[in-house]
Amino acid sequence: MKKSIYRLIKFSIPPLLFICYAIYLTGKNTDDFYKRFSSPQQNSLILGSSRAASMNPEIIDKIIHSKYPDAKLYNYAFTWAHSPYGPKYLESIKKKLKSDTKNGVFIITVEPTALMVNKNEPDDPQYYIENDKSVAKTSLVATNPNLEYLLESYNFSITNEVNKKIRSEKNPMIEVSVRDNGQVHGKVIKRFSAEKRKEVNAEKMKELKNRFNDLKISNIRLNYLSKTIDFLKQHGKVMVIRMPVSKVPYDIENSAVPDFDKIILHITTSEKVPYINYNNYPNHYQWIDEVHLEPSSMDKFSGVIAKNIIR
């Protein structure tokens, strides 16, 4: 009996240690959303889609510290499909925020697709695109290790990060990591030629235009945007912004939803919070794909936001 137990322990421990190491590497290196759900609760948040996911909390914190010394921003923005405004995202936000927060800072980014639904289905949360994705499915958002996320939502093998150490990706275009403050950080290693980039971007803009053909503005999502603002106002300063994109996608968005700014302004005026559409101001930003800011431009833009927060 003792020998059997000894053998069991002997052959069980190495695999267990390997799994623990794999989970550790996943939490340390993964470019998926694992870190967002395994980090502690926060007192200040950046919210929205992938356009905001690379906003730099560190730059903002340094600038606003004199006026908001207790605020430490955390980037909790995902994608237009994972975190459009609705019951699931609001529920996740409530869980991620420390309940005793009083002097936090909250940057809510908006864009038309984050407030739209499939026009061929009822405007009803049971049909929403995010329901089968990680933000909706992960009930524990501040647990480390987060086995729920790894089992339910992680799209790779648990050994993915170990495998990458053994056999690195050949000729990567970009290295993506999630920092401890939630920021998705992309390091550009190799760029397309100007001609290839133009071709790729044109295809992406075609996809964006086609996406709008299947969408309509959702009154329920707009209502949940109001609820999100209302909830966060209880915990600190709220600022709603529309991030700058290049001219082509901005024209596509305005063609699909021409009164978008008017709609958002009505909500923010009712909620008594500021709204800034940064597309109304001249800039010299550069985009990776017409809508996502290049890292250097995002750092510059993060500084602009911070200065507007303290004004």
C-alpha positions as CSV (number, residue, x, y, z in Angstrom):
1,M,0.0,0.0,0.0
2,K,2.8,2.4,0.9
3,K,4.6,1.6,-2.3
4,S,1.5,2.3,-4.3
5,I,1.0,5.6,-2.7
6,Y,4.6,6.5,-3.2
7,R,4.4,5.6,-6.9
8,L,1.2,7.7,-7.2
9,I,2.9,10.7,-5.7
10,K,6.1,10.2,-7.7
11,F,4.3,10.2,-11.0
12,S,1.7,12.8,-10.1
13,I,3.9,15.6,-8.9
14,P,5.9,16.3,-12.1
15,P,2.7,16.8,-14.3
16,L,1.2,18.9,-11.6
17,L,4.3,21.1,-11.4
18,F,4.3,21.4,-15.1
19,I,0.6,22.5,-15.2
20,C,1.3,25.0,-12.4
21,Y,4.3,26.4,-14.4
22,A,2.1,26.6,-17.5
23,I,-0.6,28.6,-15.6
24,Y,2.1,30.9,-14.2
25,L,3.5,31.6,-17.7
26,T,0.0,32.2,-19.0
27,G,-0.7,34.8,-16.3
28,K,2.7,36.4,-16.9
29,N,2.9,36.5,-20.7
30,T,-0.5,35.7,-22.4
31,D,-1.7,38.2,-25.0
32,D,-5.3,37.0,-24.4
33,F,-7.5,38.5,-21.7
34,Y,-6.4,36.2,-18.8
35,K,-4.6,39.0,-16.9
36,R,-7.7,41.2,-16.9
37,F,-9.5,38.5,-14.9
38,S,-6.7,37.5,-12.6
39,S,-5.6,40.9,-11.5
40,P,-7.1,42.4,-8.3
41,Q,-10.1,44.7,-8.1
42,Q,-9.3,48.3,-9.1
43,N,-10.4,51.8,-8.2
44,S,-10.3,53.5,-11.7
45,L,-11.1,52.1,-15.1
46,I,-10.7,52.6,-18.8
47,L,-13.7,51.0,-20.6
48,G,-14.6,50.3,-24.2
49,S,-13.5,48.3,-27.2
50,S,-10.1,47.3,-28.6
51,R,-9.6,50.9,-29.7
52,A,-9.1,51.8,-26.1
53,A,-7.4,48.6,-25.0
54,S,-4.0,50.0,-25.6
55,M,-4.6,53.3,-23.8
56,N,-1.7,53.9,-21.4
57,P,-2.8,54.1,-17.7
58,E,0.7,54.9,-16.6
59,I,0.9,58.1,-18.5
60,I,-2.5,59.2,-17.4
61,D,-1.9,58.4,-13.7
62,K,1.3,60.6,-13.7
63,I,-0.5,63.6,-15.1
64,I,-3.7,63.4,-13.0
65,H,-2.0,62.5,-9.7
66,S,-1.9,66.0,-8.4
67,K,-5.7,66.3,-8.6
68,Y,-6.6,62.6,-8.1
69,P,-3.9,61.1,-5.9
70,D,-5.9,58.0,-5.0
71,A,-6.8,57.1,-8.6
72,K,-4.8,54.3,-10.3
73,L,-6.2,53.5,-13.7
74,Y,-6.7,50.0,-15.0
75,N,-7.4,49.2,-18.6
76,Y,-10.6,47.1,-18.7
77,A,-11.4,47.6,-22.4
78,F,-11.8,44.5,-24.6
79,T,-13.3,44.5,-28.1
80,W,-16.5,45.7,-29.8
81,A,-17.8,42.1,-29.6
82,H,-16.6,41.2,-26.1
83,S,-17.5,44.5,-24.3
84,P,-20.3,46.4,-26.0
85,Y,-22.4,48.3,-23.4
86,G,-25.0,46.0,-22.0
87,P,-25.9,43.9,-18.9
88,K,-22.9,41.6,-19.1
89,Y,-20.3,44.3,-19.4
90,L,-21.8,46.3,-16.6
91,E,-22.0,43.3,-14.4
92,S,-18.3,42.6,-15.0
93,I,-17.4,46.3,-14.3
94,K,-19.2,46.2,-11.0
95,K,-17.2,43.1,-10.0
96,K,-13.9,44.6,-11.1
97,L,-14.4,47.8,-9.2
98,K,-13.5,48.1,-5.5
99,S,-16.9,48.7,-3.8
100,D,-15.5,51.3,-1.4
101,T,-14.0,53.5,-4.2
102,K,-14.9,57.2,-3.8
103,N,-12.3,59.2,-5.7
104,G,-11.8,57.1,-8.8
105,V,-11.4,58.2,-12.4
106,F,-13.4,56.5,-15.2
107,I,-12.8,56.9,-19.0
108,I,-15.7,55.5,-21.0
109,T,-14.9,55.3,-24.7
110,V,-17.8,55.0,-27.2
111,E,-18.2,54.1,-30.8
112,P,-21.2,53.2,-32.9
113,T,-20.6,49.4,-33.0
114,A,-20.4,49.2,-29.2
115,L,-24.0,50.5,-29.0
116,M,-25.5,48.5,-31.9
117,V,-27.1,45.0,-32.3
118,N,-27.9,42.7,-35.2
119,K,-30.7,44.3,-37.1
120,N,-32.2,40.9,-38.0
121,E,-32.8,40.0,-34.4
122,P,-34.8,41.6,-31.6
123,D,-33.1,44.2,-29.4
124,D,-33.0,41.8,-26.5
125,P,-30.0,40.9,-24.3
126,Q,-30.6,37.2,-24.8
127,Y,-29.5,37.6,-28.5
128,Y,-26.4,39.8,-27.8
129,I,-23.1,38.9,-29.5
130,E,-21.1,39.0,-26.2
131,N,-23.1,36.3,-24.4
132,D,-20.8,33.5,-25.4
133,K,-17.6,35.4,-24.9
134,S,-15.2,35.7,-21.9
135,V,-16.5,39.0,-20.4
136,A,-20.0,37.5,-20.1
137,K,-18.9,34.0,-19.2
138,T,-16.3,34.9,-16.5
139,S,-18.0,35.4,-13.1
140,L,-14.7,35.7,-11.2
141,V,-12.8,38.7,-12.5
142,A,-10.2,39.2,-9.7
143,T,-9.0,35.6,-9.0
144,N,-5.4,34.4,-9.5
145,P,-5.1,31.8,-10.8
146,N,-8.4,32.1,-12.6
147,L,-9.2,28.5,-13.5
148,E,-12.7,29.4,-14.5
149,Y,-11.4,31.6,-17.3
150,L,-8.8,29.0,-18.4
151,L,-11.3,26.3,-18.6
152,E,-14.2,28.2,-20.1
153,S,-12.7,31.0,-22.3
154,Y,-9.0,30.5,-22.9
155,N,-8.7,29.7,-26.7
156,F,-5.4,27.9,-26.6
157,S,-3.8,24.9,-24.9
158,I,-2.9,25.4,-21.3
159,T,0.7,24.7,-22.4
160,N,0.6,27.4,-25.2
161,E,3.0,29.8,-23.4
162,V,5.4,26.9,-22.6
163,N,5.3,25.8,-26.3
164,K,6.1,29.4,-27.4
165,K,9.2,29.3,-25.2
166,I,10.3,26.0,-26.8
167,R,9.4,27.0,-30.3
168,S,9.1,30.7,-30.9
169,E,6.9,32.1,-33.7
170,K,8.6,32.6,-37.0
171,N,8.7,36.1,-38.5
172,P,6.2,37.8,-36.2
173,M,4.8,41.2,-37.3
174,I,4.0,42.3,-33.8
175,E,4.6,41.2,-30.2
176,V,1.5,41.7,-28.0
177,S,1.4,41.5,-24.2
178,V,-0.9,42.6,-21.5
179,R,0.8,44.8,-18.8
180,D,0.0,44.6,-15.1
181,N,-2.2,47.7,-15.5
182,G,-4.4,46.0,-18.1
183,Q,-2.9,47.8,-21.1
184,V,-2.6,45.8,-24.3
185,H,0.9,46.7,-25.5
186,G,1.9,46.0,-29.0
187,K,5.6,46.1,-30.1
188,V,5.8,46.4,-33.9
189,I,8.6,44.2,-35.1
190,K,8.1,44.2,-38.9
191,R,5.9,46.5,-41.0
192,F,4.0,45.9,-44.2
193,S,5.2,47.8,-47.2
194,A,3.2,51.0,-47.9
195,E,1.5,49.3,-50.8
196,K,0.6,46.2,-48.8
197,R,-0.6,48.3,-45.8
198,K,-2.9,50.2,-48.1
199,E,-4.3,47.0,-49.5
200,V,-4.8,45.5,-46.0
201,N,-6.5,48.7,-44.7
202,A,-8.8,48.9,-47.7
203,E,-10.0,45.4,-47.0
204,K,-10.5,46.2,-43.3
205,M,-12.6,49.2,-44.2
206,K,-14.7,47.1,-46.5
207,E,-15.3,44.7,-43.6
208,L,-16.3,47.6,-41.4
209,K,-18.8,48.9,-43.9
210,N,-20.2,45.4,-44.3
211,R,-20.5,45.1,-40.6
212,F,-22.7,48.2,-40.4
213,N,-25.0,46.8,-43.0
214,D,-26.0,44.1,-40.4
215,L,-26.3,46.5,-37.4
216,K,-28.8,48.9,-35.9
217,I,-28.6,51.3,-32.9
218,S,-29.8,49.6,-29.7
219,N,-32.0,51.5,-27.3
220,I,-31.2,48.9,-24.6
221,R,-27.5,49.3,-25.1
222,L,-27.9,53.1,-24.9
223,N,-29.8,52.6,-21.7
224,Y,-27.0,50.4,-20.3
225,L,-24.5,53.1,-21.2
226,S,-26.5,55.5,-19.0
227,K,-26.6,52.9,-16.3
228,T,-22.9,52.4,-16.5
229,I,-22.2,56.1,-16.2
230,D,-24.7,56.4,-13.4
231,F,-23.0,53.6,-11.5
232,L,-19.5,54.9,-11.9
233,K,-20.5,58.5,-11.0
234,Q,-21.1,57.1,-7.4
235,H,-17.4,56.2,-7.3
236,G,-15.6,59.2,-8.8
237,K,-15.1,61.3,-12.0
238,V,-16.5,60.0,-15.3
239,M,-15.5,61.2,-18.7
240,V,-17.0,59.9,-22.0
241,I,-14.9,60.1,-25.1
242,R,-15.0,59.1,-28.8
243,M,-11.5,58.1,-29.8
244,P,-9.9,59.5,-32.9
245,V,-9.8,57.4,-36.0
246,S,-8.7,58.2,-39.5
247,K,-11.0,59.9,-42.0
248,V,-12.2,56.8,-43.9
249,P,-13.6,54.8,-40.9
250,Y,-15.0,58.0,-39.4
251,D,-16.9,58.8,-42.6
252,I,-18.2,55.2,-42.6
253,E,-19.4,55.5,-39.0
254,N,-21.1,58.8,-39.6
255,S,-22.8,57.6,-42.7
256,A,-24.1,54.6,-40.8
257,V,-25.1,56.5,-37.7
258,P,-25.2,60.2,-38.6
259,D,-26.7,61.4,-35.3
260,F,-24.4,59.3,-33.1
261,D,-22.8,62.4,-31.4
262,K,-26.2,63.9,-30.8
263,I,-27.4,60.6,-29.1
264,I,-24.3,60.4,-26.9
265,L,-24.5,64.1,-26.0
266,H,-28.1,63.7,-24.9
267,I,-27.1,60.9,-22.6
268,T,-24.0,62.7,-21.1
269,T,-25.9,65.9,-20.7
270,S,-28.6,64.0,-18.8
271,E,-26.0,62.3,-16.6
272,K,-24.0,65.6,-16.2
273,V,-20.7,64.2,-17.4
274,P,-18.4,65.6,-20.1
275,Y,-18.3,64.1,-23.6
276,I,-15.5,64.8,-26.0
277,N,-15.3,63.6,-29.6
278,Y,-11.6,63.8,-30.4
279,N,-12.3,63.5,-34.1
280,N,-13.5,67.1,-33.9
281,Y,-10.0,68.3,-33.1
282,P,-7.0,68.4,-35.5
283,N,-4.3,65.8,-34.8
284,H,-1.2,64.1,-36.3
285,Y,-1.9,60.6,-35.0
286,Q,-0.9,57.5,-36.8
287,W,-3.0,54.3,-36.9
288,I,-2.0,50.7,-37.3
289,D,-5.1,49.9,-39.3
290,E,-7.1,53.2,-39.6
291,V,-8.8,52.8,-36.2
292,H,-6.2,51.5,-33.7
293,L,-3.6,54.0,-32.8
294,E,0.1,53.2,-33.2
295,P,1.8,52.8,-29.8
296,S,3.6,56.2,-29.9
297,S,0.4,58.0,-31.0
298,M,-1.6,56.2,-28.2
299,D,0.9,57.4,-25.6
300,K,0.5,61.0,-27.0
301,F,-3.3,60.6,-27.0
302,S,-3.2,59.2,-23.4
303,G,-1.5,62.4,-22.3
304,V,-4.1,64.6,-24.1
305,I,-6.9,62.7,-22.2
306,A,-5.1,63.1,-18.9
307,K,-4.8,66.9,-19.4
308,N,-8.5,67.2,-20.2
309,I,-9.4,65.2,-17.1
310,I,-7.7,67.7,-14.8
311,R,-9.1,70.7,-16.5
